[in-house]
Amino acid sequence: MSSNQYTTDVATRHQLFIQRYGAGVAKDYVAGLKRVQSKVLSKLSENELTQVSGARLRQINLDIDQLISGGYDKSKTAMIVELNKFALSEAEFTASMVGSATVAEYSAALPATNQIETALKVKTFSPKKGQLLNIEQAVSQFGAKQSQAIKLAVTDGYLLGETNAQISSKIKDLGRVTARQADTLARTMTNHTASIARSETIAANSDVLEGVQWLATLDDRTTLTCAGRDGEIYPINSDYPQPPAHFNCRSTLNMVVDPQYDLGAKVTGERPQVGAKGAGTTSAKTTFGGWLKKQPAGFQDEYFSKFPDGDARAKLFRKGGLKIDKFTDNQGAVYSLDRLRELNPIAFAKAEI
């Protein structure tokens, strides 16, 4: 699996670039939404709402609706165009990974541009259980929700007899929340785009690749869902899970090279990690569970404290010998403590819980 160590090294380091790139996409998207807010506030300054008629209010609401819809659509389109360009770049990068991780005589295949663009339109992610959204649906849904919140602030403020200053203050408060949520959305869509581009390119080179591997980030901010999947290998032609597993997911996909095309035992690799001693690297063969096992008890306790029944989960992991992937089901949902007890009574006995 020496080629897999090499590609793990490349994929995890490249994921840091994707996160930085996603921050840039988010910055541009948030800036566009802030410009919309400024236009709305400017529109409000034209008339004191406490002194206008109902008919005038309806016209103001219509004007605001057009400002928001036009501005949000423009920001959505700009982000989708940018992500399409990014997807093509990521496909090229992944093809170069295939070429550098396999024997010299193999020429890596690159998916057609329209294939990648179609995948971006069709492939979905699940922001919550039972919901599947593609990129355009996710951004449109977000825009519609934020638009409605602004319009309600204006209408409710008018009905309550609030001044323009009071209504504007509420819109600014909404804007701060919107900015945080928009940042999360853009970063998540960037990772979703990268995942699609990589999976399409891996599929195009299935003659030399035998699997797809989930890689999580080795630090204390990684969810149990991603931690449990770290290192898991899936058949290329299967309906395997793809990042993002949740909003702000930082996991990525790796390729697994068919042994007959492997580069050989001399090729190794590392992956970045941030543990109790700070940032560094560890062997590319290290999984999240193995990495966490090597961390001090205090670090393990801090990691599990972010989840329900964290103290018990830390004991199950450390004393009960429960592997990190056993805390979640096959879909990545975190088991309740009662369900864990049913499934792993021996681990509970060892942990004395």
Secondary structure per residue as TSV (DSSP state, phi and psi in degrees):
chain	resnum	aa	ss	phi	psi
A	1	M	-	360.0	28.4
A	2	S	H	-65.1	-38.3
A	3	S	H	-62.4	-34.7
A	4	N	H	-66.6	-34.4
A	5	Q	H	-65.1	-40.8
A	6	Y	H	-64.3	-48.0
A	7	T	H	-68.3	-30.9
A	8	T	H	-62.9	-43.7
A	9	D	H	-58.3	-50.7
A	10	V	H	-65.4	-45.4
A	11	A	H	-64.9	-43.0
A	12	T	H	-71.1	-35.7
A	13	R	H	-70.6	-39.1
A	14	H	H	-66.6	-29.5
A	15	Q	H	-63.1	-29.1
A	16	L	H	-65.3	-38.4
A	17	F	H	-64.1	-42.9
A	18	I	H	-60.6	-38.8
A	19	Q	H	-66.3	-39.4
A	20	R	H	-66.9	-41.4
A	21	Y	H	-62.5	-42.6
A	22	G	H	-60.6	-34.3
A	23	A	H	-64.2	-36.9
A	24	G	H	-68.8	-41.6
A	25	V	H	-60.6	-43.0
A	26	A	H	-63.7	-41.8
A	27	K	H	-60.0	-44.0
A	28	D	H	-67.2	-40.3
A	29	Y	H	-66.1	-45.3
A	30	V	H	-62.9	-39.6
A	31	A	H	-60.4	-39.8
A	32	G	H	-63.6	-41.0
A	33	L	H	-69.4	-33.5
A	34	K	H	-67.3	-34.2
A	35	R	H	-64.9	-36.3
A	36	V	H	-63.8	-44.5
A	37	Q	H	-59.6	-41.5
A	38	S	H	-62.1	-38.9
A	39	K	H	-67.5	-37.5
A	40	V	H	-64.6	-45.4
A	41	L	H	-63.9	-36.6
A	42	S	H	-65.3	-39.5
A	43	K	H	-64.5	-39.2
A	44	L	H	-65.1	-30.7
A	45	S	T	-71.3	-11.2
A	46	E	T	-73.4	-33.2
A	47	N	S	-138.1	137.3
A	48	E	-	-77.3	115.2
A	49	L	G	-63.5	-26.1
A	50	T	G	-67.5	-11.8
A	51	Q	G	-115.1	5.8
A	52	V	S	-100.4	160.6
A	53	S	-	-82.0	168.5
A	54	G	H	-61.3	-38.0
A	55	A	H	-64.5	-40.1
A	56	R	H	-67.5	-37.4
A	57	L	H	-62.0	-41.2
A	58	R	H	-62.3	-38.2
A	59	Q	H	-67.9	-41.0
A	60	I	H	-62.7	-42.8
A	61	N	H	-62.8	-38.3
A	62	L	H	-65.0	-43.0
A	63	D	H	-62.4	-42.9
A	64	I	H	-65.4	-40.9
A	65	D	H	-59.2	-42.3
A	66	Q	H	-67.6	-39.1
A	67	L	H	-60.9	-46.9
A	68	I	H	-67.6	-49.7
A	69	S	H	-59.7	-46.3
A	70	G	H	-64.4	-43.5
A	71	G	H	-68.0	-42.6
A	72	Y	H	-68.6	-38.6
A	73	D	H	-63.3	-40.0
A	74	K	H	-63.5	-43.5
A	75	S	H	-66.7	-39.5
A	76	K	H	-62.4	-47.4
A	77	T	H	-61.1	-43.0
A	78	A	H	-61.5	-41.4
A	79	M	H	-68.7	-41.3
A	80	I	H	-64.7	-40.9
A	81	V	H	-61.1	-44.3
A	82	E	H	-63.7	-41.6
A	83	L	H	-69.2	-31.7
A	84	N	H	-64.4	-42.8
A	85	K	H	-64.1	-40.8
A	86	F	H	-63.4	-40.3
A	87	A	H	-60.8	-42.2
A	88	L	H	-63.6	-39.8
A	89	S	H	-65.5	-40.1
A	90	E	H	-68.0	-35.6
A	91	A	H	-63.3	-41.9
A	92	E	H	-64.0	-40.9
A	93	F	H	-63.1	-44.0
A	94	T	H	-64.7	-39.9
A	95	A	H	-61.4	-37.4
A	96	S	H	-67.6	-33.3
A	97	M	H	-63.1	-45.2
A	98	V	H	-58.7	-47.3
A	99	G	H	-62.2	-39.8
A	100	S	H	-81.0	-14.5
A	101	A	H	-101.6	-0.2
A	102	T	S	-122.9	169.8
A	103	V	-	-58.6	153.3
A	104	A	T	-58.6	-30.0
A	105	E	T	-78.0	-5.8
A	106	Y	-	-88.4	133.5
A	107	S	-	-108.1	113.7
A	108	A	-	-66.0	142.4
A	109	A	-	-92.0	144.9
A	110	L	-	-115.4	126.1
A	111	P	-	-60.0	151.5
A	112	A	-	-64.9	149.5
A	113	T	H	-56.3	-44.8
A	114	N	H	-67.3	-26.5
A	115	Q	H	-66.8	-43.3
A	116	I	H	-68.2	-43.5
A	117	E	H	-62.3	-38.2
A	118	T	H	-66.7	-41.4
A	119	A	H	-61.0	-38.2
A	120	L	H	-64.0	-32.3
A	121	K	H	-78.9	-29.7
A	122	V	H	-97.9	-43.9
A	123	K	-	-68.5	141.7
A	124	T	-	-118.6	166.0
A	125	F	B	-129.5	165.5
A	126	S	-	-115.3	98.8
A	127	P	S	-67.7	-25.4
A	128	K	S	-154.7	163.0
A	129	K	T	-56.4	130.2
A	130	G	T	85.7	0.9
A	131	Q	-	-121.2	128.8
A	132	L	-	-124.8	127.9
A	133	L	B	-135.5	140.0
A	134	N	-	-88.2	-178.3
A	135	I	H	-61.6	-49.3
A	136	E	H	-62.7	-40.7
A	137	Q	H	-64.2	-41.8
A	138	A	H	-63.6	-45.0
A	139	V	H	-71.4	-38.5
A	140	S	H	-65.4	-43.0
A	141	Q	H	-62.3	-41.2
A	142	F	H	-63.4	-46.5
A	143	G	H	-61.3	-42.1
A	144	A	H	-63.6	-40.1
A	145	K	H	-65.6	-44.5
A	146	Q	H	-69.6	-37.2
A	147	S	H	-61.4	-45.2
A	148	Q	H	-62.9	-37.3
A	149	A	H	-64.4	-40.7
A	150	I	H	-66.4	-44.9
A	151	K	H	-64.5	-36.7
A	152	L	H	-66.0	-36.9
A	153	A	H	-61.9	-39.6
A	154	V	H	-69.3	-49.9
A	155	T	H	-63.8	-48.0
A	156	D	H	-63.3	-39.6
A	157	G	H	-61.6	-40.7
A	158	Y	H	-63.2	-46.3
A	159	L	H	-65.6	-30.0
A	160	L	T	-87.2	-1.6
A	161	G	T	74.8	25.0
A	162	E	-	-76.6	151.8
A	163	T	-	-78.1	165.6
A	164	N	H	-59.5	-35.9
A	165	A	H	-63.2	-41.0
A	166	Q	H	-67.5	-42.3
A	167	I	H	-65.8	-42.2
A	168	S	H	-61.2	-38.4
A	169	S	H	-62.2	-40.6
A	170	K	H	-65.9	-39.7
A	171	I	H	-65.4	-36.8
A	172	K	H	-66.0	-38.8
A	173	D	H	-63.1	-43.5
A	174	L	H	-60.8	-37.8
A	175	G	H	-62.3	-37.5
A	176	R	H	-67.0	-40.4
A	177	V	H	-66.9	-44.3
A	178	T	H	-58.6	-41.4
A	179	A	H	-61.2	-43.8
A	180	R	H	-64.4	-44.3
A	181	Q	H	-68.6	-37.6
A	182	A	H	-64.9	-38.9
A	183	D	H	-60.3	-46.4
A	184	T	H	-62.2	-44.4
A	185	L	H	-60.6	-48.0
A	186	A	H	-64.3	-41.8
A	187	R	H	-63.5	-40.9
A	188	T	H	-67.2	-41.8
A	189	M	H	-66.3	-31.9
A	190	T	H	-64.6	-44.6
A	191	N	H	-68.1	-36.1
A	192	H	H	-61.3	-43.2
A	193	T	H	-62.5	-45.4
A	194	A	H	-61.8	-40.2
A	195	S	H	-63.8	-42.5
A	196	I	H	-63.2	-47.5
A	197	A	H	-60.4	-41.3
A	198	R	H	-69.1	-43.8
A	199	S	H	-64.9	-37.8
A	200	E	H	-65.1	-39.1
A	201	T	H	-72.8	-37.4
A	202	I	H	-62.0	-43.7
A	203	A	H	-61.7	-35.8
A	204	A	H	-69.4	-15.3
A	205	N	T	-120.2	32.7
A	206	S	T	-67.5	-11.8
A	207	D	T	-72.4	-20.6
A	208	V	T	-119.2	-3.8
A	209	L	E	-114.5	144.0
A	210	E	E	-117.2	-0.1
A	211	G	E	-172.1	171.5
A	212	V	E	-123.6	133.4
A	213	Q	E	-117.3	137.0
A	214	W	E	-85.4	131.6
A	215	L	E	-124.2	121.0
A	216	A	-	-95.5	173.1
A	217	T	-	-90.3	131.6
A	218	L	B	-86.1	80.9
A	219	D	S	-156.9	179.3
A	220	D	T	-82.8	3.5
A	221	R	T	-96.3	-4.5
A	222	T	-	-74.4	135.0
A	223	T	-	-72.9	162.6
A	224	L	H	-64.0	-32.0
A	225	T	H	-59.9	-51.7
A	226	C	H	-71.7	-36.6
A	227	A	H	-62.2	-41.3
A	228	G	H	-68.0	-27.4
A	229	R	H	-88.1	-14.2
A	230	D	T	-55.9	127.4
A	231	G	T	86.3	-9.5
A	232	E	-	-68.1	135.6
A	233	I	E	-112.2	133.8
A	234	Y	E	-122.4	149.3
A	235	P	-	-62.4	143.3
A	236	I	T	-60.9	-38.5
A	237	N	T	-88.3	11.7
A	238	S	S	-95.4	169.0
A	239	D	-	-87.4	65.7
A	240	Y	-	-78.7	152.9
A	241	P	-	-69.6	144.8
A	242	Q	-	-128.4	143.4
A	243	P	S	-61.5	149.3
A	244	P	-	-84.2	140.2
A	245	A	S	-82.2	-15.6
A	246	H	S	-167.0	172.0
A	247	F	T	-62.3	140.6
A	248	N	T	65.8	21.8
A	249	C	-	-67.0	135.4
A	250	R	-	-112.5	6.4
A	251	S	-	-70.0	161.1
A	252	T	E	-141.1	172.3
A	253	L	E	-105.9	147.1
A	254	N	E	-124.9	159.2
A	255	M	E	-101.5	147.5
A	256	V	E	-114.0	117.7
A	257	V	E	-79.9	136.9
A	258	D	-	-59.4	133.5
A	259	P	G	-52.0	-33.8
A	260	Q	G	-71.0	-13.5
A	261	Y	G	-110.5	7.6
A	262	D	-	-68.5	150.1
A	263	L	-	-77.1	-20.8
A	264	G	-	117.3	167.5
A	265	A	T	-67.7	-18.8
A	266	K	T	-74.8	-15.9
A	267	V	-	-87.3	125.5
A	268	T	-	-128.6	-175.0
A	269	G	-	-169.5	169.9
A	270	E	E	-132.2	169.7
A	271	R	E	-137.4	145.6
A	272	P	E	-70.0	152.2
A	273	Q	E	-153.0	153.0
A	274	V	E	-129.0	100.0
A	275	G	E	-109.4	-156.9
A	276	A	T	-62.7	-27.4
A	277	K	T	-96.8	10.3
A	278	G	E	97.7	-165.7
A	279	A	E	-73.5	147.2
A	280	G	E	-177.2	-157.9
A	281	T	E	-132.9	161.1
A	282	T	E	-142.5	171.2
A	283	S	E	-58.0	144.4
A	284	A	T	-64.8	-17.9
A	285	K	T	-80.6	-9.9
A	286	T	-	-71.4	131.3
A	287	T	-	-98.8	167.3
A	288	F	H	-59.1	-44.5
A	289	G	H	-61.6	-44.1
A	290	G	H	-65.3	-38.3
A	291	W	H	-65.2	-45.3
A	292	L	H	-66.1	-34.0
A	293	K	H	-59.1	-32.2
A	294	K	T	-83.0	-9.2
A	295	Q	S	-80.5	154.2
A	296	P	-	-61.3	158.5
A	297	A	H	-57.5	-38.0
A	298	G	H	-63.3	-38.8
A	299	F	H	-67.0	-41.6
A	300	Q	H	-63.1	-43.1
A	301	D	H	-60.9	-42.1
A	302	E	H	-64.9	-40.0
A	303	Y	H	-62.0	-50.9
A	304	F	H	-72.5	-19.0
A	305	S	T	-63.5	-18.9
A	306	K	T	-77.6	-8.6
A	307	F	S	-113.3	156.8
A	308	P	T	-56.2	140.3
A	309	D	T	56.6	42.3
A	310	G	H	-59.0	-40.0
A	311	D	H	-60.7	-45.3
A	312	A	H	-65.7	-40.5
A	313	R	H	-65.1	-38.5
A	314	A	H	-63.0	-41.2
A	315	K	H	-66.2	-39.8
A	316	L	H	-63.8	-38.0
A	317	F	H	-71.5	-45.5
A	318	R	H	-82.9	-50.8
A	319	K	T	-94.3	-33.6
A	320	G	S	-84.5	-10.8
A	321	G	-	70.8	22.3
A	322	L	-	-78.3	122.5
A	323	K	-	-69.8	153.7
A	324	I	G	-60.8	-32.6
A	325	D	G	-75.4	-9.9
A	326	K	G	-83.4	-6.6
A	327	F	G	-82.8	-7.8
A	328	T	B	-131.1	159.5
A	329	D	-	-87.4	-174.2
A	330	N	T	-64.9	-22.6
A	331	Q	T	-91.2	-0.8
A	332	G	S	91.1	1.8
A	333	A	-	-74.7	138.1
A	334	V	B	-76.8	128.6
A	335	Y	-	-68.8	145.6
A	336	S	-	-71.5	162.7
A	337	L	H	-63.5	-38.1
A	338	D	H	-63.0	-42.1
A	339	R	H	-67.9	-37.5
A	340	L	H	-60.7	-39.9
A	341	R	H	-63.2	-40.8
A	342	E	H	-62.9	-39.9
A	343	L	H	-82.9	-27.0
A	344	N	-	-135.4	60.1
A	345	P	H	-62.2	-33.0
A	346	I	H	-65.8	-41.6
A	347	A	H	-62.7	-38.4
A	348	F	H	-65.8	-38.5
A	349	A	H	-65.8	-42.6
A	350	K	H	-64.1	-37.6
A	351	A	H	-81.7	-6.8
A	352	E	T	59.2	45.7
A	353	I	-	-105.5	360.0
